[in-house]
Amino acid sequence: MDILNSDTDRALGFAIPGRSARGRLVRLGPTLDRVLRAHAYPAPIERLLAEALTLTALIGSTLKDEGAQLTVQTRAEAGVVRLLACDYRDGEVRGYIDFDTDALAAAPAEPIARDLFDGAGWLAITFDLAATGERYQGIVPLDGESLADAAQSYFIQSEQIPTLVRLGVAKDADGRCVAGGMLLQHLPEGEIGRERLHVRLDHPEWDHVAALGQTVEAEELADPQLPLETLLWRLFNEDEVRLLGDIVVTRGCRCDGEYIASVIAKFSVEDRAEMADADGMIQVDCHFCAQKFRVSADSVAA
């Protein structure tokens, strides 16, 4: 499986007007590999982050305004995973996980979400709209088997949109991760393209589309040699499907020396003195890209 010469690192939007539905397909390859290689997580944590990044790209790629950001975050009071954070902005994704090594060793060999979050975690999905400065957030419990289950609950509870989410993760012969996902949603007649949707109580068209969407296999979603358009045709060839364009997805981290210095400069002189080591240097670790930045306290003051 060659993920470097395949259909990866893009999101494809589509609509099925005859069934009042819209959706997204995402597949991540080299972009995902770059994020994961920076952290060297154990296999269950790596898989969880791969799913989370795919979910973030699925939802984030629906944003239309430049600078708008989608953040996916989980927290749990106990369990293996203490914090998971991913975000998407202008085609760039990043993410990391803070976890308990001892708790992971005591978990099942192939844990589901309920195992990793001890059945007491929550998932928060936040939209930050740059054009208006508005922020929307929805929070749902992480008591199911997967992130996909929690995401479906979010759309049903917070957005009142019937939604199907499917995620798949695989590895090639060289041990590199590739992941794919599908987001499928119901829209009442005449509502395609609108941001806020009223949902009826009965959904005969949705039942048909959801039944077809549920047949997609994780292996298909994560197969880099299977073009997204071909997968879409396999699923919905009985209906007219309109492609809504694709977006290239890349790994992005917005930290650099200049940005870090600008953040440190906001602290008082006394606080900066406390942050500095004996050499007058302030070290800042970026959890997203796993880089360490050392900034001179004197240069910040200047």
C-alpha positions as CSV (number, residue, x, y, z in Angstrom):
1,M,0.0,0.0,0.0
2,D,1.7,3.2,-1.2
3,I,0.1,6.2,0.6
4,L,2.5,8.6,-1.1
5,N,0.9,7.9,-4.5
6,S,-2.7,7.6,-3.7
7,D,-6.0,9.3,-3.1
8,T,-5.2,10.8,0.4
9,D,-5.1,14.1,2.2
10,R,-8.3,15.6,0.9
11,A,-12.0,16.2,1.7
12,L,-14.7,15.7,-0.9
13,G,-18.1,17.3,-0.4
14,F,-21.3,15.9,-2.1
15,A,-25.0,16.3,-2.1
16,I,-27.8,13.9,-3.0
17,P,-30.6,16.3,-3.8
18,G,-33.2,13.6,-4.6
19,R,-32.8,12.2,-1.1
20,S,-32.4,15.6,0.7
21,A,-28.9,14.7,1.9
22,R,-25.4,16.1,1.9
23,G,-22.1,14.7,3.0
24,R,-18.3,14.6,3.2
25,L,-15.6,12.0,2.5
26,V,-12.1,12.5,4.0
27,R,-9.0,10.4,3.7
28,L,-5.7,11.2,5.4
29,G,-2.4,9.7,4.5
30,P,1.0,11.5,4.6
31,T,-0.6,14.4,6.6
32,L,-1.8,11.9,9.3
33,D,1.6,10.2,9.3
34,R,3.4,13.5,9.9
35,V,1.2,14.2,12.9
36,L,1.6,10.8,14.4
37,R,5.4,10.5,13.9
38,A,5.9,13.6,16.0
39,H,4.5,11.9,19.0
40,A,5.3,8.1,18.8
41,Y,2.1,7.1,20.7
42,P,1.3,3.5,21.6
43,A,-1.0,1.8,19.1
44,P,-4.4,2.4,20.8
45,I,-3.6,6.1,21.4
46,E,-2.3,6.4,17.8
47,R,-5.5,4.9,16.5
48,L,-7.7,7.2,18.6
49,L,-5.8,10.3,17.4
50,A,-6.1,9.1,13.8
51,E,-9.9,8.8,14.2
52,A,-10.1,12.2,15.9
53,L,-8.1,14.0,13.2
54,T,-10.3,12.4,10.5
55,L,-13.4,13.5,12.4
56,T,-12.0,17.0,12.8
57,A,-11.3,17.2,9.0
58,L,-14.7,15.9,8.2
59,I,-16.5,18.6,10.2
60,G,-14.0,21.3,9.8
61,S,-13.9,21.1,6.0
62,T,-17.6,22.2,6.0
63,L,-16.5,25.7,7.2
64,K,-16.8,28.3,4.4
65,D,-15.1,31.4,5.8
66,E,-11.4,31.9,5.8
67,G,-9.9,31.8,9.3
68,A,-12.9,29.9,10.8
69,Q,-11.8,27.1,13.1
70,L,-13.3,23.8,14.3
71,T,-12.0,22.3,17.5
72,V,-12.7,18.8,18.7
73,Q,-11.7,18.2,22.4
74,T,-12.3,15.4,24.9
75,R,-11.8,15.3,28.6
76,A,-12.2,12.7,31.3
77,E,-11.8,12.8,35.1
78,A,-10.4,9.2,35.0
79,G,-9.5,6.5,32.5
80,V,-6.7,6.3,30.0
81,V,-7.1,9.5,28.1
82,R,-7.0,12.7,30.1
83,L,-7.2,15.2,27.2
84,L,-7.5,15.0,23.4
85,A,-7.4,18.1,21.3
86,C,-7.6,18.5,17.5
87,D,-8.4,21.5,15.4
88,Y,-9.0,22.5,11.7
89,R,-8.4,25.8,10.1
90,D,-8.1,26.7,6.4
91,G,-7.3,23.1,5.4
92,E,-4.8,22.5,8.2
93,V,-5.2,19.9,11.0
94,R,-3.3,19.3,14.1
95,G,-3.8,17.3,17.3
96,Y,-2.4,15.6,20.4
97,I,-3.4,13.3,23.3
98,D,-2.4,13.4,27.0
99,F,-2.8,9.9,28.5
100,D,-2.0,7.8,31.5
101,T,0.6,5.2,30.7
102,D,-0.3,3.0,33.7
103,A,-4.0,3.1,32.9
104,L,-3.3,2.2,29.3
105,A,-1.3,-0.9,30.4
106,A,-4.4,-2.1,32.4
107,A,-6.8,-1.5,29.6
108,P,-8.0,-4.1,27.1
109,A,-5.6,-4.8,24.2
110,E,-8.0,-3.3,21.7
111,P,-9.9,-0.7,23.8
112,I,-13.1,1.1,22.7
113,A,-13.9,4.7,23.6
114,R,-15.7,3.6,26.7
115,D,-12.5,1.9,27.9
116,L,-10.3,4.8,27.1
117,F,-12.5,7.4,28.8
118,D,-13.7,5.2,31.7
119,G,-17.3,5.8,30.5
120,A,-17.3,9.3,32.1
121,G,-15.7,11.5,29.5
122,W,-17.2,14.1,27.2
123,L,-16.7,15.4,23.7
124,A,-16.9,19.1,22.9
125,I,-17.1,20.4,19.3
126,T,-16.5,24.1,19.0
127,F,-17.0,26.4,15.9
128,D,-15.1,29.7,15.9
129,L,-16.4,31.9,13.1
130,A,-13.8,34.4,12.1
131,A,-16.1,36.6,10.0
132,T,-18.5,37.3,12.8
133,G,-16.5,36.5,15.9
134,E,-19.2,34.1,17.0
135,R,-18.5,30.8,18.8
136,Y,-20.8,27.8,19.0
137,Q,-20.1,24.8,21.2
138,G,-21.9,21.5,21.9
139,I,-20.9,18.9,24.5
140,V,-22.0,15.2,24.6
141,P,-20.9,12.3,26.8
142,L,-18.3,9.8,25.6
143,D,-20.1,6.7,26.9
144,G,-20.4,4.8,23.6
145,E,-18.0,2.6,21.7
146,S,-16.4,5.2,19.4
147,L,-15.8,8.9,18.6
148,A,-18.1,8.4,15.7
149,D,-21.0,7.5,18.0
150,A,-20.4,10.6,20.1
151,A,-20.2,12.8,17.0
152,Q,-23.5,11.5,15.8
153,S,-25.0,12.3,19.2
154,Y,-23.6,15.8,18.9
155,F,-25.4,16.6,15.6
156,I,-28.7,15.0,16.7
157,Q,-28.7,16.8,20.1
158,S,-27.0,20.1,19.4
159,E,-27.8,20.7,15.7
160,Q,-31.0,18.6,15.4
161,I,-29.7,17.1,12.2
162,P,-30.0,13.3,11.6
163,T,-26.4,12.3,11.0
164,L,-24.3,9.2,10.2
165,V,-20.5,9.2,10.9
166,R,-18.2,6.4,9.9
167,L,-14.4,6.3,10.6
168,G,-11.8,3.8,9.6
169,V,-8.0,3.4,10.3
170,A,-5.5,1.0,8.7
171,K,-1.7,0.6,8.3
172,D,0.4,-0.1,5.3
173,A,3.2,-2.6,5.1
174,D,5.6,0.0,6.4
175,G,3.5,0.7,9.5
176,R,2.2,4.1,8.3
177,C,-1.3,5.1,9.2
178,V,-4.0,6.0,6.8
179,A,-7.5,6.9,7.9
180,G,-10.8,7.8,6.3
181,G,-14.2,8.9,7.3
182,M,-17.7,9.8,6.0
183,L,-20.1,12.4,7.3
184,L,-23.7,12.0,6.0
185,Q,-26.6,14.3,7.0
186,H,-30.3,14.7,6.2
187,L,-31.7,18.0,5.0
188,P,-35.4,18.7,4.5
189,E,-36.5,19.5,1.0
190,G,-35.3,22.8,-0.3
191,E,-32.8,23.3,2.5
192,I,-29.6,22.2,0.7
193,G,-26.9,24.9,1.2
194,R,-28.4,26.6,4.3
195,E,-26.6,26.7,7.6
196,R,-29.5,26.2,10.0
197,L,-31.9,23.5,9.3
198,H,-35.4,22.6,10.5
199,V,-35.9,18.9,10.9
200,R,-39.1,17.0,10.4
201,L,-40.2,14.1,12.5
202,D,-40.3,11.6,9.7
203,H,-37.4,11.0,7.3
204,P,-38.2,8.4,4.6
205,E,-35.5,9.7,2.3
206,W,-33.0,9.8,5.2
207,D,-33.7,6.2,6.2
208,H,-32.8,5.1,2.6
209,V,-29.6,7.1,2.5
210,A,-28.5,6.1,6.0
211,A,-29.1,2.5,5.2
212,L,-26.7,2.7,2.2
213,G,-24.2,4.7,4.2
214,Q,-24.1,2.1,6.9
215,T,-22.8,-0.5,4.4
216,V,-19.5,1.3,4.0
217,E,-16.6,-0.7,5.4
218,A,-13.8,0.8,7.5
219,E,-11.4,-0.9,5.0
220,E,-12.9,1.1,2.1
221,L,-12.7,4.4,3.9
222,A,-9.0,3.8,4.7
223,D,-8.0,2.3,1.4
224,P,-5.8,5.0,-0.3
225,Q,-6.0,3.2,-3.6
226,L,-9.7,3.6,-3.8
227,P,-10.6,7.0,-5.2
228,L,-13.2,8.9,-3.1
229,E,-15.4,9.4,-6.1
230,T,-15.4,5.7,-6.8
231,L,-16.4,5.0,-3.2
232,L,-19.1,7.5,-3.5
233,W,-20.4,5.9,-6.6
234,R,-20.4,2.4,-5.0
235,L,-22.6,3.7,-2.2
236,F,-25.1,5.9,-3.9
237,N,-25.2,5.0,-7.6
238,E,-28.9,4.6,-7.5
239,D,-29.3,8.4,-7.1
240,E,-28.0,11.6,-8.7
241,V,-24.9,12.7,-6.7
242,R,-23.5,16.2,-7.1
243,L,-19.9,16.8,-6.2
244,L,-19.4,20.0,-4.2
245,G,-15.6,20.3,-4.7
246,D,-12.7,19.0,-2.7
247,I,-10.2,20.5,-0.2
248,V,-6.6,19.6,0.3
249,V,-5.9,18.7,3.9
250,T,-2.4,19.3,5.4
251,R,-0.7,19.1,8.7
252,G,-0.4,22.6,10.3
253,C,0.8,24.0,13.6
254,R,0.7,27.7,14.1
255,C,3.5,27.9,16.6
256,D,6.8,29.5,15.7
257,G,9.5,31.5,17.6
258,E,7.9,34.8,16.7
259,Y,4.4,33.8,17.8
260,I,5.7,32.2,21.1
261,A,7.6,35.4,21.9
262,S,4.4,37.5,21.3
263,V,2.5,35.3,23.7
264,I,5.2,35.5,26.4
265,A,5.4,39.3,25.9
266,K,1.8,39.6,27.3
267,F,3.0,38.4,30.7
268,S,4.4,40.8,33.3
269,V,8.1,41.3,33.9
270,E,7.8,39.4,37.2
271,D,6.1,36.5,35.6
272,R,8.6,36.3,32.8
273,A,11.4,36.3,35.3
274,E,9.8,33.3,37.1
275,M,9.4,31.4,33.8
276,A,13.1,31.9,32.8
277,D,15.8,29.4,33.8
278,A,19.3,30.3,35.1
279,D,20.4,31.3,31.6
280,G,17.5,33.7,31.2
281,M,15.8,31.5,28.7
282,I,12.1,30.6,28.7
283,Q,11.2,27.2,27.3
284,V,7.8,26.6,25.8
285,D,6.7,23.1,24.6
286,C,4.1,22.8,21.8
287,H,2.0,19.7,22.5
288,F,0.7,19.8,18.9
289,C,3.9,19.6,17.0
290,A,6.1,18.3,19.9
291,Q,8.7,21.0,19.4
292,K,10.4,22.9,22.1
293,F,11.0,26.7,21.8
294,R,13.6,28.6,23.9
295,V,13.0,32.4,24.0
296,S,15.3,34.9,25.7
297,A,13.4,36.8,28.4
298,D,15.6,39.8,27.7
299,S,14.7,39.8,24.0
300,V,11.0,39.6,24.8
301,A,11.3,42.6,27.1
302,A,13.2,44.5,24.4
